[in-house]
Amino acid sequence: MTLDSSTNESILEAARIFVQEEASKHSDGHDWTHIQRVTALAVRLARHMGADPFVCELAALLHDVPDEKLNDSLEAGMAKLNTWLDNQPLLEPSTREVVVNIISTISYAGGQGAAVDSLEAQVVQDADRLDALGAIGIARTFAFSGARGREMYDPSLPPREQMTREEYRNGRSTTINHFYEKLFKLKDLMNTSYGKELAQRRHEYMVQFVEQFKQEWEGTDV
């Protein structure tokens, strides 16, 4: 992996410029501010857990580039990522391989994703999942649902228990159901001790929010 700090910073700055332009196309919770928060969390977790900060920062910056939600397909997204990586001559092949592996394995994918196999992947996955929790997680969930035309809540439509990756992406659900189908599960799926600590606090806030939401929806809070 690259040891020269000035080389590392040049690569990171190129990634920031590329990703900021890509993220400016999205207003569904996958914008540049999401990338900034995830990247800052990944660096913080990496230093706390003893992972490689450069690898974690680069993977965090690039993690949404191939996301199938934001591209015509996963294949198209990976092609976009690889095209950018092909134009980074300063990036060592071994580092590139690690970064691509991280990005390819951290998606939730309806709970069907495989376990990540490196400390760096665990760190980046935790950082991304932490930004799906708490107050920011609530805001991002409603932003994404609004952008996709998903209704907020329908008491007659229960949360789905088991889903394929395709059903998770495209099946009918509601914003509130998403908390049960994914967000409430994340605290128990965190990898690092520090990530678990942060996730617990954010999880508790979301639980209180959903309880209050349902009370107001049903008019039982008066």
N, C-alpha and C positions, 0 to 999 in steps of 0.2 A: 504494500500500500504506500501511497505517496507520503514522504516524510517532510518535504519542503513546505513550510507554512505559507510562504508567498505563493507557491504553486497552488496549494489547496485553496487559498483565498481567491485566486484568479478563477478557478473552477467554480467555486461557490458564487462568485459575483456573476459569472456567465449564467449560472442556473437561476439566480434571482431575476435577472433581466428577462430570460426566456419564460419563466413560470409566471412572473407578474403580467406579462402580455397575454399568456394563455388564460390565466385566472380572471383577467378583466372581462372575459366573455361570459362569465357566470355570475348570477345574482341569486343563486339558490342555496347559499350556505357553503359553496365550494369556491369562494372568492379568494383574493390575495390575503385578506386578513386571516382567513382560516389557515392558509399556508404559513403565515407568519407565526401564528399561535402554536401550531403543531411543531414547527421547526424550533421555536424557543423551548417548548416542552421537551422535545427530543434531545436537545443539547443539555438541558438541565438534568434529565433522567440519565443521559449517557455519563455525565460527570459524576452523578451520584452513585451509579451502578458500576462504573469502571468500564464502560463500553467505549468504542472508538468514536470520539465526537465528530470527526470529519465525515466518516461514513454515515453516521446517523443524521447529521445535518443535511448532507447531499441527498440522501434517500428521502428525508422528510420534505425537502423542497420539491422534489420531483414526484412524490407519491401519487398525486392526483392526475398526473399527465395522461396515463393510459386508462384511467377509470372508465369502465364501460358505460356508466351513467352519463358521462360527459363527452362521449365519442359515439360515432356510428356503430362501433363494435369494439370489443376488447382487442381484437387483432389490429384494428385501425389505431387504437390508442397506443399499443405496444410499438407499432411501426413509427409513430410520432416520437415516442421516447427514444427509440433506437436511432432514429435519424439525428436527433440532437446529440446523443452520445457519440455517434460516428464523427461528429464535428468537434470533438473535444480531444485534441491530440495530447494534451497534458495529463489526461486521465489514464492511469495505469490499467491495463486489461484486467488484472486481478481485482482492483477496486470496482471497476465497472461491473464485473460479474457479481460481486457481492451486492452492489446497489440494486441491480436488476432483480436479483433473487429476493431481496427484501421487498421491493415494490410488488413483485408477483405473488407474494404469499401473505400479505398482511390484511387483505380485504376480508370483511365479515362474511360476505357472500351467503346471506341467509342462514348463517351458522354452519355452513357446509365447508368452510375453509379448513385447510390442513394446519396442524400445529407448526408454529415457526421454529426454526432450528438453530438460531444464533442469538446471542445477547443483543446484537445490534438490531436484528429484526424484532425482537421482543420490545426493545426500547421504542422503536418507531411505531410499532403497532399500538403500544400503550399510549403514546403521545397522540396519535390520531384518534383513538377511542376516547381519550379524556376530553377532546374537543367536541365529542358527541354527547357529553354529560353536563349536568349542572345548568346554570342559567343560559350560558352560551349554547349548550346542546338543545335546550328548549327552543331558543330563538331560531337556530339553524333548522330544526325539525319543521317548524311552521313555515319558514322561508322556503324550504325544499318542497313541502307539500303544496304550498300556494303556487309555486312555479310549475308544478306538475298537475295542478287542478284537482288535487285530492281534497275531499271534504274533511272538516275538522273532526267530526265525531258522529257516530250513528250507533246508539245503544243496541240496535237490533243486529248489528254486525260484529260478532265476537272476534277477538284476536285469533290469528291462525297459530296452531300449535306446531305443526310440522310443515315445512315448505321445501321445495326444490329451489335451486338457485334461480331458475326461471320464474317460478311462482313468487319468490321474494321480490324480484325486480318488477314484475309486470302484473301480478294478481291484484285484485281489488282489496283495498284496505282503507283505514282512516289515519289521520295524524295521531290521535290518541292511541289507537291500536299499535302504532309503531313503537310506543314506549314499551308495551308488553312483548312485542315481537322481537325487539332488538335491544333497546336502550337499557331496560331494567336488567338485562342479562349480562351487560358488559362488566359490571364490577366483579363478577365471579370469573371473568375470563381474562382479567389483567395478568400480566406476566411477572412484573417486577414488584418488589416490596413497596417501593416508593409510589409506583403507579397505583397499587391497591389502596394505599393510604389516601391519595388524592381522590380516587374514584369513589370511595365510600362516602366522603363528604358531599360530593356532587350528586351521587345517587340519592341520598336522603333528601336533598333539595328538590329533585325531580319528583320523587314520590309525593312530597307535600304539595307540589304544584298540581299533579294529576288529581289528587284527592280534592283539592280546592276547585279545580276546573269542573269536576263532575258534580260537586255540590252546587255550584253556580248554575250549571246547565240544567240540573233538576229542580233548582229553586229551593234547595233544602238548607242553604246557608243563612237564611233569614230567621 
